[in-house]
Amino acid sequence: MARRTVSLPDNTEALVRRMAHEGESFSAAVARLIEAGAKSLAGRRSASYVGAGEGPEELGRKTETYLEELVSSR
């Protein structure tokens, strides 16, 4: 396990102490809270690509509708 020295503002330290589980060390609480925060932000990343092509502007939102229409027309 890596050991790091991190300087925290007083209000952040107080927040960690409030959010720590009973009996949980400060370091364990910091690690848990960082991981939880990072996971909650992971889904908010921008796509690593830019879509390009031709078709209706709402294609992404209405894909299922268009596919159902295509299948039922055959």
Number of C-alpha atoms within 10 A of each C-alpha: 3 3 6 6 5 6 8 10 9 9 9 12 14 12 12 18 16 11 15 18 12 8 7 12 12 15 12 12 18 19 12 15 15 12 12 12 11 11 11 10 10 10 8 8 7 8 7 6 6 6 7 6 5 7 8 8 8 8 12 10 9 11 11 11 10 12 11 10 11 10 8 7 7 5
